[in-house]
């Protein structure tokens, strides 16, 4: 087995573990709220559930991308759509972090916002790159 396929299997397993952890947090958050001594409890719940749902969506799309690459099909148009969805999920997560920063500002949240913005831009660039590669591959397949 190639090194890349081993890494893809490990990453796929890690994504599944993260998805299960997020679902577990969804289920336990109402019970943990009694330990939250916070003025902005409602805003925190909105942030947590929105961020969790967006993280699940991001991980689901990332898993589809990894499985496609592991199958040997990195340069297909479906991966372009997946990368655009990844970018959208990161952009919405960025908006969620901006929302909670309005109520609870912190340097760590500003760092998360900057990293999410970088992620959105990287996903957009990769989507464009994969789209061009898919076009070249289709053109080459028609030539041969």
NUNU-740825 format. One record per atom (N, C-alpha, C, O): x, y, z; residue number from 1; atom name. Coordinates in Angstrom, 2 decimals. Each point is the difference from the previous one (the first is absolute). Layout:
N
X:Y:Z:i:at
X:Y:Z:NUM:CA
...
This chain:
144
X:Y:Z:i:at
0.84:-1.18:0.00:1:N
-0.84:1.18:0.00:1:CA
0.88:1.24:0.00:1:C
1.01:0.07:0.71:1:O
-1.40:0.89:-1.50:2:N
0.78:1.22:-0.11:2:CA
-0.12:0.83:1.27:2:C
-0.95:-0.12:0.77:2:O
1.95:0.97:-0.58:3:N
0.02:0.88:1.17:3:CA
-1.20:0.95:-0.01:3:C
-0.59:0.26:1.05:3:O
0.23:0.24:-2.22:4:N
-1.13:0.92:-0.11:4:CA
-1.32:-0.65:0.36:4:C
-0.85:0.63:0.62:4:O
0.67:-1.88:-1.01:5:N
-1.24:-0.70:0.32:5:CA
-0.08:-0.30:1.50:5:C
-1.08:0.01:0.58:5:O
2.22:-0.29:0.04:6:N
0.01:-0.20:1.44:6:CA
-0.39:1.28:0.72:6:C
-0.80:-0.02:0.94:6:O
1.36:1.12:-1.38:7:N
-0.33:1.30:0.60:7:CA
-1.48:0.31:-0.21:7:C
-0.65:0.54:0.90:7:O
0.11:-0.86:-2.08:8:N
-1.42:0.24:-0.27:8:CA
-0.88:-0.85:0.91:8:C
-1.03:0.48:0.47:8:O
1.42:-1.72:-0.23:9:N
-0.77:-0.85:0.91:9:CA
0.01:0.54:1.42:9:C
-1.02:0.01:0.69:9:O
2.19:0.45:-0.24:10:N
0.12:0.56:1.34:10:CA
-0.84:1.28:0.11:10:C
-0.70:0.19:0.99:10:O
0.78:0.66:-2.00:11:N
-0.77:1.24:0.01:11:CA
-1.50:-0.28:-0.05:11:C
-0.78:0.67:0.68:11:O
0.38:-1.66:-1.45:12:N
-1.40:-0.39:-0.07:12:CA
-0.48:-0.47:1.38:12:C
-1.10:0.36:0.43:12:O
1.90:-1.15:0.26:13:N
-0.35:-0.45:1.34:13:CA
-0.09:1.16:0.98:13:C
-0.91:0.05:0.83:13:O
1.84:0.88:-0.93:14:N
-0.01:1.17:0.89:14:CA
-1.24:0.86:-0.25:14:C
-0.58:0.53:0.94:14:O
0.17:-0.40:-2.20:15:N
-1.20:0.78:-0.32:15:CA
-1.22:-0.66:0.60:15:C
-0.87:0.68:0.55:15:O
0.78:-2.00:-0.64:16:N
-1.15:-0.71:0.58:16:CA
-0.03:0.18:1.52:16:C
-1.07:0.21:0.57:16:O
2.23:-0.30:0.08:17:N
0.07:0.21:1.45:17:CA
-0.46:1.41:0.36:17:C
-0.75:0.19:0.96:17:O
1.19:0.81:-1.72:18:N
-0.40:1.39:0.25:18:CA
-1.50:0.18:-0.19:18:C
-0.64:0.71:0.78:18:O
0.07:-1.34:-1.80:19:N
-1.43:0.11:-0.24:19:CA
-0.79:-0.60:1.16:19:C
-1.00:0.57:0.43:19:O
1.44:-1.72:0.07:20:N
-0.67:-0.63:1.14:20:CA
0.12:0.89:1.24:20:C
-0.95:0.13:0.77:20:O
2.12:0.49:-0.57:21:N
0.20:0.88:1.15:21:CA
-0.92:1.22:-0.09:21:C
-0.55:0.43:1.02:21:O
0.39:0.13:-2.21:22:N
-0.88:1.17:-0.15:22:CA
-1.44:-0.39:0.28:22:C
-0.73:0.75:0.66:22:O
0.30:-1.90:-1.14:23:N
-1.36:-0.46:0.27:23:CA
-0.19:-0.23:1.50:23:C
-1.06:0.33:0.54:23:O
2.06:-0.88:0.12:24:N
-0.07:-0.19:1.46:24:CA
-0.11:1.34:0.72:24:C
-0.73:0.13:0.98:24:O
1.47:0.86:-1.46:25:N
-0.09:1.34:0.60:25:CA
-1.37:0.62:-0.23:25:C
-0.53:0.69:0.88:25:O
-0.06:-0.93:-2.07:26:N
-1.36:0.48:-0.25:26:CA
-0.95:-0.54:1.06:26:C
-0.84:0.73:0.54:26:O
0.98:-2.01:-0.25:27:N
-0.92:-0.64:0.94:27:CA
0.22:0.45:1.44:27:C
-0.96:0.08:0.77:27:O
2.19:0.22:-0.40:28:N
0.30:0.32:1.40:28:CA
-0.01:1.50:0.31:28:C
0.00:0.36:1.18:28:O
-0.01:0.50:-2.17:29:N
0.06:1.43:0.25:29:CA
-1.12:0.52:0.90:29:C
0.27:0.80:0.89:29:O
-1.53:-1.23:-1.10:30:N
-1.04:0.50:0.93:30:CA
0.25:-0.38:1.46:30:C
-0.33:0.76:0.91:30:O
0.92:-1.92:-0.68:31:N
0.28:-0.43:1.36:31:CA
1.20:0.74:0.59:31:C
0.08:0.19:1.22:31:O
0.83:0.22:-2.09:32:N
1.18:0.73:0.47:32:CA
-0.29:1.48:0.22:32:C
0.82:0.70:0.59:32:O
-1.96:-0.22:-1.05:33:N
-0.30:1.43:0.10:33:CA
-0.12:0.47:1.44:33:C
0.22:1.18:0.28:33:O
-0.56:-2.07:0.64:34:N
-0.12:0.44:1.40:34:CA
1.35:0.37:0.59:34:C
0.06:0.67:1.04:34:O
1.03:-1.09:-1.69:35:N
1.33:0.36:0.47:35:CA
0.51:1.29:-0.64:35:C
1.08:0.49:0.34:35:O
-1.87:0.06:-1.26:36:N
0.39:1.22:-0.69:36:CA
-0.50:1.21:0.80:36:C
-1.20:0.27:0.01:36:O
2.09:0.43:0.63:37:N
-0.36:1.23:0.70:37:CA
0.25:1.14:-0.98:37:C
1.04:0.66:0.04:37:O
-2.00:-0.44:-0.90:38:N
0.22:0.92:-1.10:38:CA
-1.22:0.89:-0.19:38:C
-1.14:-0.45:0.14:38:O
1.39:1.69:-0.45:39:N
-1.08:0.95:-0.27:39:CA
-0.62:-0.30:-1.37:39:C
-1.20:0.20:-0.19:39:O
2.00:-0.67:-0.73:40:N
-0.43:-0.21:-1.38:40:CA
-0.24:-1.48:-0.28:40:C
0.59:-0.56:-0.93:40:O
-1.44:-0.08:1.72:41:N
-0.25:-1.43:-0.17:41:CA
-0.68:-0.29:-1.33:41:C
0.40:-0.93:-0.70:41:O
-1.41:1.70:0.35:42:N
-0.72:-0.23:-1.25:42:CA
0.93:0.17:-1.20:42:C
0.00:-0.82:-0.92:42:O
0.79:1.88:0.93:43:N
0.94:0.23:-1.11:43:CA
1.04:-1.12:-0.06:43:C
0.41:-0.42:-1.08:43:O
0.01:-0.06:2.24:44:N
0.96:-1.10:0.03:44:CA
-0.60:-1.27:-0.60:44:C
0.67:-0.70:-0.75:44:O
-1.93:0.42:1.07:45:N
-0.66:-1.17:-0.58:45:CA
-0.12:0.14:-1.51:45:C
0.24:-0.96:-0.74:45:O
-0.61:2.15:0.28:46:N
-0.08:0.23:-1.45:46:CA
1.35:-0.26:-0.64:46:C
0.10:-0.66:-1.03:46:O
0.94:1.20:1.65:47:N
1.35:-0.19:-0.53:47:CA
0.39:-1.48:0.00:47:C
0.47:-0.51:-1.02:47:O
-0.66:-0.18:2.14:48:N
0.42:-1.40:0.11:48:CA
-0.71:-0.89:-1.00:48:C
0.63:-0.80:-0.69:48:O
-1.95:0.92:0.62:49:N
-0.75:-0.88:-0.90:49:CA
0.26:0.34:-1.47:49:C
0.09:-0.91:-0.84:49:O
0.03:2.18:0.52:50:N
0.32:0.38:-1.38:50:CA
1.39:-0.47:-0.38:50:C
0.20:-0.58:-1.07:50:O
0.78:0.82:1.95:51:N
1.36:-0.44:-0.27:51:CA
0.08:-1.51:-0.11:51:C
0.72:-0.53:-0.85:51:O
-1.44:-0.18:1.70:52:N
0.01:-1.46:-0.06:52:CA
-0.59:-0.53:-1.29:52:C
0.55:-0.91:-0.61:52:O
-1.68:1.48:0.19:53:N
-0.63:-0.43:-1.24:53:CA
0.91:0.30:-1.20:53:C
0.14:-0.83:-0.90:53:O
0.46:2.00:0.90:54:N
0.90:0.36:-1.10:54:CA
1.26:-0.88:0.00:54:C
0.50:-0.37:-1.06:54:O
0.00:0.05:2.25:55:N
1.16:-0.89:0.09:55:CA
-0.34:-1.39:-0.51:55:C
0.81:-0.63:-0.69:55:O
-2.01:0.14:1.01:56:N
-0.42:-1.31:-0.53:56:CA
-0.08:0.03:-1.52:56:C
0.45:-0.93:-0.67:56:O
-1.04:2.00:0.13:57:N
-0.10:0.13:-1.45:57:CA
1.39:0.05:-0.63:57:C
0.26:-0.67:-1.00:57:O
0.63:1.45:1.59:58:N
1.37:0.11:-0.50:58:CA
0.68:-1.37:0.01:58:C
0.61:-0.39:-1.00:58:O
-0.71:-0.33:2.10:59:N
0.65:-1.30:0.11:59:CA
-0.59:-1.01:-0.98:59:C
0.72:-0.82:-0.57:59:O
-2.03:0.88:0.36:60:N
-0.65:-0.89:-0.95:60:CA
0.52:0.25:-1.42:60:C
0.34:-0.94:-0.72:60:O
-0.27:2.21:0.34:61:N
0.51:0.33:-1.34:61:CA
1.48:-0.34:-0.13:61:C
0.44:-0.48:-1.05:61:O
0.33:0.73:2.10:62:N
1.42:-0.33:-0.03:62:CA
0.20:-1.51:-0.14:62:C
0.90:-0.44:-0.72:62:O
-1.73:-0.33:1.39:63:N
0.08:-1.46:-0.11:63:CA
-0.29:-0.45:-1.43:63:C
0.67:-0.89:-0.51:63:O
-1.67:1.48:-0.13:64:N
-0.30:-0.34:-1.39:64:CA
1.19:0.32:-0.90:64:C
0.32:-0.77:-0.90:64:O
0.32:1.90:1.15:65:N
1.17:0.39:-0.79:65:CA
1.15:-1.00:0.20:65:C
0.64:-0.41:-0.97:65:O
-0.39:0.04:2.20:66:N
1.09:-0.94:0.30:66:CA
-0.27:-1.35:-0.64:66:C
0.91:-0.62:-0.55:66:O
-2.15:0.15:0.63:67:N
-0.33:-1.29:-0.61:67:CA
0.16:0.04:-1.52:67:C
0.42:-0.98:-0.61:67:O
-0.76:2.11:0.02:68:N
0.17:0.16:-1.45:68:CA
1.48:-0.02:-0.38:68:C
0.39:-0.64:-0.98:68:O
0.41:1.34:1.74:69:N
1.45:0.04:-0.27:69:CA
0.61:-1.39:0.23:69:C
0.85:-0.45:-0.77:69:O
-1.29:-0.21:1.84:70:N
0.52:-1.34:0.31:70:CA
-0.36:-1.00:-1.10:70:C
0.76:-0.94:-0.25:70:O
-1.91:1.15:-0.40:71:N
-0.41:-0.88:-1.09:71:CA
0.77:0.29:-1.29:71:C
-0.14:-0.73:-0.98:71:O
0.94:1.77:0.98:72:N
0.82:0.31:-1.17:72:CA
-0.65:0.99:-0.95:72:C
0.40:0.08:-1.16:72:O
-1.39:0.67:1.63:73:N
-0.70:0.96:-0.84:73:CA
0.08:1.42:0.56:73:C
-1.02:0.57:0.37:73:O
2.21:0.00:-0.30:74:N
0.06:1.34:0.59:74:CA
-0.45:1.12:-0.94:74:C
-0.47:1.04:0.47:74:O
0.59:-1.24:-1.75:75:N
-0.25:1.09:-0.94:75:CA
-1.32:-0.20:-0.74:75:C
-0.02:-0.20:-1.22:75:O
-1.07:0.24:1.97:76:N
-1.33:-0.12:-0.58:76:CA
-0.84:1.19:0.45:76:C
0.29:0.64:1.02:76:O
-1.33:-0.35:-1.78:77:N
-0.83:1.17:0.28:77:CA
-0.75:-0.12:1.33:77:C
-0.31:1.01:0.63:77:O
0.02:-2.23:-0.22:78:N
-0.69:-0.19:1.28:78:CA
0.85:0.53:1.15:78:C
-0.53:0.54:0.98:78:O
1.85:-0.69:-1.08:79:N
0.89:0.52:1.04:79:CA
0.01:1.53:0.03:79:C
0.21:0.60:1.06:79:O
-0.44:0.01:-2.20:80:N
-0.11:1.46:-0.04:80:CA
-1.22:0.45:0.80:80:C
0.07:0.95:0.77:80:O
-1.18:-1.65:-0.96:81:N
-1.23:0.31:0.74:81:CA
0.24:-0.22:1.50:81:C
-0.44:0.80:0.82:81:O
1.11:-1.88:-0.48:82:N
0.29:-0.29:1.41:82:CA
0.86:1.10:0.60:82:C
-0.27:0.46:1.11:82:O
1.29:-0.03:-1.82:83:N
0.87:1.08:0.51:83:CA
-0.76:1.31:0.16:83:C
0.25:0.75:0.94:83:O
-1.17:-0.47:-1.84:84:N
-0.81:1.21:0.14:84:CA
-0.92:-0.10:1.21:84:C
-0.23:0.99:0.70:84:O
-0.29:-2.19:-0.44:85:N
-0.83:-0.19:1.20:85:CA
0.85:0.12:1.27:85:C
-0.46:0.55:1.00:85:O
1.68:-1.06:-1.06:86:N
0.91:0.15:1.14:86:CA
0.25:1.48:0.27:86:C
0.00:0.44:1.15:86:O
0.22:0.31:-2.21:87:N
0.22:1.44:0.14:87:CA
-1.23:0.69:0.59:87:C
0.13:0.86:0.86:87:O
-1.30:-1.25:-1.33:88:N
-1.24:0.59:0.53:88:CA
-0.18:-0.33:1.47:88:C
-0.37:0.87:0.79:88:O
0.62:-2.12:-0.41:89:N
-0.16:-0.37:1.41:89:CA
0.99:0.77:0.88:89:C
-0.35:0.42:1.10:89:O
1.57:-0.24:-1.58:90:N
0.98:0.79:0.76:90:CA
-0.43:1.46:0.08:90:C
0.19:0.65:1.03:90:O
-0.75:-0.13:-2.12:91:N
-0.47:1.38:0.00:91:CA
-1.15:0.21:0.99:91:C
-0.05:1.02:0.69:91:O
-0.86:-1.98:-0.62:92:N
-1.10:0.11:0.96:92:CA
0.51:-0.17:1.43:92:C
-0.50:0.65:0.92:92:O
1.48:-1.51:-0.74:93:N
0.61:-0.14:1.32:93:CA
0.71:1.29:0.40:93:C
-0.02:0.40:1.17:93:O
0.65:0.24:-2.13:94:N
0.63:1.30:0.22:94:CA
-1.05:1.02:0.48:94:C
0.25:0.75:0.95:94:O
-1.41:-0.73:-1.60:95:N
-1.07:0.91:0.41:95:CA
-0.49:-0.34:1.41:95:C
-0.33:0.90:0.77:95:O
0.29:-2.18:-0.43:96:N
-0.42:-0.41:1.34:96:CA
1.00:0.49:1.05:96:C
-0.39:0.45:1.07:96:O
1.67:-0.53:-1.38:97:N
1.02:0.51:0.93:97:CA
-0.08:1.52:0.13:97:C
0.21:0.54:1.09:97:O
-0.50:0.14:-2.18:98:N
-0.17:1.46:0.09:98:CA
-1.20:0.33:0.88:98:C
0.04:0.94:0.79:98:O
-1.12:-1.73:-0.92:99:N
-1.19:0.19:0.83:99:CA
0.34:-0.12:1.48:99:C
-0.36:0.89:0.78:99:O
1.04:-1.94:-0.37:100:N
0.27:-0.19:1.43:100:CA
1.06:0.98:0.50:100:C
0.02:0.34:1.18:100:O
0.85:0.12:-2.07:101:N
1.02:0.98:0.40:101:CA
-0.65:1.33:0.36:101:C
0.54:0.76:0.80:101:O
-1.69:-0.47:-1.40:102:N
-0.72:1.23:0.37:102:CA
-0.44:-0.01:1.46:102:C
-0.10:1.05:0.63:102:O
-0.17:-2.23:-0.09:103:N
-0.46:-0.13:1.38:103:CA
1.14:-0.30:0.97:103:C
0.02:0.51:1.12:103:O
0.92:-1.33:-1.55:104:N
1.13:-0.40:0.85:104:CA
1.29:0.16:-0.79:104:C
0.52:-0.98:-0.53:104:O
0.00:2.18:0.45:105:N
1.24:0.19:-0.77:105:CA
1.19:-0.63:0.69:105:C
0.11:0.01:1.23:105:O
0.78:-0.57:-2.04:106:N
1.26:-0.54:0.52:106:CA
1.00:-0.10:-1.14:106:C
-0.37:-0.04:-1.18:106:O
1.61:0.00:1.54:107:N
1.07:-0.11:-1.00:107:CA
-0.06:-1.35:-0.69:107:C
0.25:-0.09:-1.20:107:O
-0.57:-0.96:1.94:108:N
-0.05:-1.34:-0.60:108:CA
-1.11:-0.08:-1.06:108:C
0.18:-0.67:-1.02:108:O
-1.30:1.33:1.26:109:N
-1.06:0.01:-1.02:109:CA
0.43:0.78:-1.24:109:C
-0.32:-0.38:-1.12:109:O
1.05:1.46:1.32:110:N
0.52:0.75:-1.15:110:CA
0.98:-0.84:-0.80:110:C
0.03:0.08:-1.23:110:O
0.78:-0.87:1.91:111:N
0.91:-0.91:-0.69:111:CA
-0.78:-1.05:-0.78:111:C
0.36:-0.32:-1.13:111:O
-1.42:-0.22:1.73:112:N
-0.85:-0.97:-0.71:112:CA
-0.62:0.63:-1.24:112:C
-0.09:-0.64:-1.05:112:O
-0.36:1.89:1.17:113:N
-0.58:0.70:-1.14:113:CA
1.03:0.13:-1.12:113:C
-0.32:-0.23:-1.17:113:O
1.54:0.61:1.53:114:N
1.05:0.15:-1.01:114:CA
0.31:-1.35:-0.67:114:C
0.18:-0.06:-1.22:114:O
-0.11:-1.01:2.00:115:N
0.29:-1.33:-0.56:115:CA
-1.15:-0.49:-0.87:115:C
0.23:-0.62:-1.04:115:O
-1.46:0.88:1.44:116:N
-1.14:-0.39:-0.82:116:CA
-0.01:0.77:-1.32:116:C
-0.32:-0.57:-1.05:116:O
0.65:1.85:1.10:117:N
0.09:0.78:-1.23:117:CA
1.08:-0.58:-0.93:117:C
-0.21:-0.11:-1.20:117:O
1.33:-0.25:1.77:118:N
1.06:-0.64:-0.78:118:CA
-0.48:-1.32:-0.60:118:C
0.30:-0.31:-1.15:118:O
-1.05:-0.46:1.92:119:N
-0.56:-1.26:-0.49:119:CA
-0.96:0.20:-1.14:119:C
0.01:-0.76:-0.97:119:O
-0.86:1.77:1.07:120:N
-0.94:0.32:-1.08:120:CA
0.75:0.32:-1.28:120:C
-0.33:-0.50:-1.08:120:O
1.34:1.35:1.20:121:N
0.78:0.39:-1.19:121:CA
0.75:-1.18:-0.59:121:C
0.05:-0.16:-1.22:121:O
0.54:-0.68:2.07:122:N
0.72:-1.18:-0.49:122:CA
-0.93:-0.97:-0.71:122:C
0.35:-0.55:-1.05:122:O
-1.54:0.33:1.61:123:N
-0.95:-0.90:-0.63:123:CA
-0.46:0.54:-1.35:123:C
-0.20:-0.77:-0.95:123:O
0.04:2.09:0.85:124:N
-0.39:0.60:-1.28:124:CA
1.10:-0.17:-1.05:124:C
-0.28:-0.31:-1.16:124:O
1.51:0.53:1.57:125:N
1.12:-0.15:-0.93:125:CA
0.13:-1.46:-0.44:125:C
0.21:-0.28:-1.18:125:O
-0.33:-0.64:2.12:126:N
0.08:-1.43:-0.34:126:CA
-1.14:-0.41:-0.92:126:C
0.20:-0.81:-0.91:126:O
-1.39:1.35:1.13:127:N
-1.14:-0.31:-0.87:127:CA
0.30:0.45:-1.43:127:C
-0.27:-0.73:-0.96:127:O
0.81:1.93:0.83:128:N
0.37:0.50:-1.34:128:CA
1.07:-0.88:-0.62:128:C
-0.08:-0.32:-1.19:128:O
1.07:-0.06:1.96:129:N
1.08:-0.84:-0.50:129:CA
-0.51:-1.36:-0.45:129:C
0.37:-0.48:-1.07:129:O
-1.21:-0.15:1.87:130:N
-0.55:-1.31:-0.35:130:CA
-0.91:0.12:-1.22:130:C
-0.03:-0.90:-0.84:130:O
-0.70:2.00:0.74:131:N
-0.86:0.20:-1.16:131:CA
0.84:0.06:-1.28:131:C
-0.35:-0.62:-1.01:131:O
1.43:1.37:1.05:132:N
0.88:0.08:-1.18:132:CA
0.62:-1.35:-0.33:132:C
0.09:-0.38:-1.16:132:O
0.33:-0.34:2.20:133:N
0.59:-1.33:-0.23:133:CA
-1.04:-0.96:-0.57:133:C
0.32:-0.81:-0.87:133:O
-1.57:0.89:1.33:134:N
-1.06:-0.86:-0.53:134:CA
-0.27:0.33:-1.46:134:C
-0.25:-0.90:-0.81:134:O
0.29:2.19:0.46:135:N
-0.20:0.40:-1.39:135:CA
1.12:-0.55:-0.88:135:C
-0.26:-0.53:-1.08:135:O
1.50:0.65:1.54:136:N
1.13:-0.53:-0.77:136:CA
-0.09:-1.51:-0.13:136:C
0.31:-0.56:-1.05:136:O
-0.74:-0.11:2.13:137:N
-0.10:-1.46:-0.05:137:CA
-1.08:-0.43:-0.99:137:C
0.20:-0.93:-0.78:137:O
-1.36:1.61:0.81:138:N
-1.06:-0.33:-0.94:138:CA
0.44:0.25:-1.44:138:C
-0.29:-0.78:-0.90:138:O
1.01:1.88:0.71:139:N
0.50:0.33:-1.34:139:CA
0.99:-1.08:-0.48:139:C
-0.03:-0.41:-1.15:139:O
0.88:-0.02:2.06:140:N
0.99:-1.04:-0.32:140:CA
-0.70:-1.32:-0.28:140:C
0.39:-0.71:-0.93:140:O
-1.40:0.36:1.70:141:N
-0.73:-1.25:-0.22:141:CA
-0.70:0.00:-1.34:141:C
-0.09:-1.04:-0.66:141:O
-0.42:2.21:0.23:142:N
-0.65:0.07:-1.30:142:CA
1.02:-0.09:-1.14:142:C
-0.32:-0.49:-1.08:142:O
1.54:0.96:1.32:143:N
1.04:-0.03:-1.03:143:CA
0.47:-1.43:-0.24:143:C
0.22:-0.41:-1.14:143:O
-0.06:-0.32:2.20:144:N
0.49:-1.39:-0.11:144:CA
-1.12:-0.87:-0.41:144:C
0.18:-1.21:-0.16:144:O
